[in-house]
Amino acid sequence: AGIIEPGAFRFICNGEQVLHLEIALGYQHRGVERTMTADDNVLRQTLVAESVAGDSAVAHATAYAQLREKLAGKEGAPTPLDRERAIALELERMAMHIADTGALCMDVGYQLGQVACEALRTVTINTTQAWCGNRFGKGLIRPFGTNHPLTDTTIDLVRRNIADVRRRYDEVRHDIKSSPSLLSRFEQCGIVPRSEMIRIGGVGPAARASGVGRDLRSSHPWGVYGGEILHEPFVKQQGDVMARLMMRCRETLQSADYVLRLLDACDPAAPLPSPDYAPAARPDALAFGLVEGWRGEICHVALTDAQGALRGYKIKDPSLHNWLALALAVRGEGISDFPICNKSFNLSYCGHDL
């Protein structure tokens, strides 16, 4: 890429070998955090939150909704609303992990894996669209309630689609693992040792692929993750492209199992509250929203003034940590291996530029 709108990459090479990669980001100057405190319109803030990173709309909107509910003093026992939010999060995780699997297959010329994953990802995001009207889940997560409660019809559709996607994706996973040409490209490529991942504060599947078991669903469980689902994160030790790919494969299957289990516990007859866009908020308060998105941990932090309005807002997307991991991964590798190293992280420009 060299120079693109949101970032610049400078490769320092000795022939074909990368000695160092300098990554400079933030040229779009999006002003997301500043927009969150421009006025106290909760609906507008919700729309901004789900636009922090378009491929993590559900995760960022959930973090904002959690924060708002804590400011209103309404956190407590898991509710049916928490269950539906968890289903949406796991659907988002599935869709993006499947897309990344296809992208890695594409970069090494494995067209069968690419087109199979593209088809499965389409089924997954179309399932989300059938639920809420948007493929990326925008409009699905709202503070204090929902405009799209699950119905018997929606539950049947999601259950049928996800069970089929799980079965077919598992076949793709077996094909990848049994292809010597793919293994020769992915194994021992782009290694980030555990010590380095700890040093830079790496998060998400990339960190877990290097032996660092960071996952908010187990370390800071909320809602159903502290009861109906006792999450055990997968951890690998190799820290290479193959480990990061296999993390995606295992987590996709795990998320599908979670979705199916949560759907079985859903009761469409139980009414869910509608969103509240004019909540009372505690004055002079500090609140956090913590969610494990598909890239890793997402954190939203807010401070309120004496009237309960937001006077400070900070967002931490997992890409903030992991861009440096990409620079470490390509160090000492051939320049031709940069695309698969890059895809094995699939980091966000806009999530970094806030």
Protein Blocks (a to p, Z undefined) as FASTA:
>chain_A
ZZafkbccddddehjbcfbdcddehklonolmmmmmmpccfklmmmmmmmmpmklmmmmm
mmmmmmmmmmnopaccddfklmmmmmmmmmmmmmmmmmmmmmmmmmnopaklmmmmmmmm
mmmmmmmmmmnopanlpokacghiafbdcdfklmmmmmmmmmmmmmmmmmmmmmmmmmmk
lmmmmgopaiacfklmmmnopghjklmmnopacdfklmmgghjllmmpccdddddfkopa
klmmmmmmmmmmmmmmmmmmmmmmpcfklccddddfbbccdehiacddddddfkbccddd
ddddfkopafbdcdddfklmmmmmmmmmmgopafklmmmmmmmnopafklmmZZ
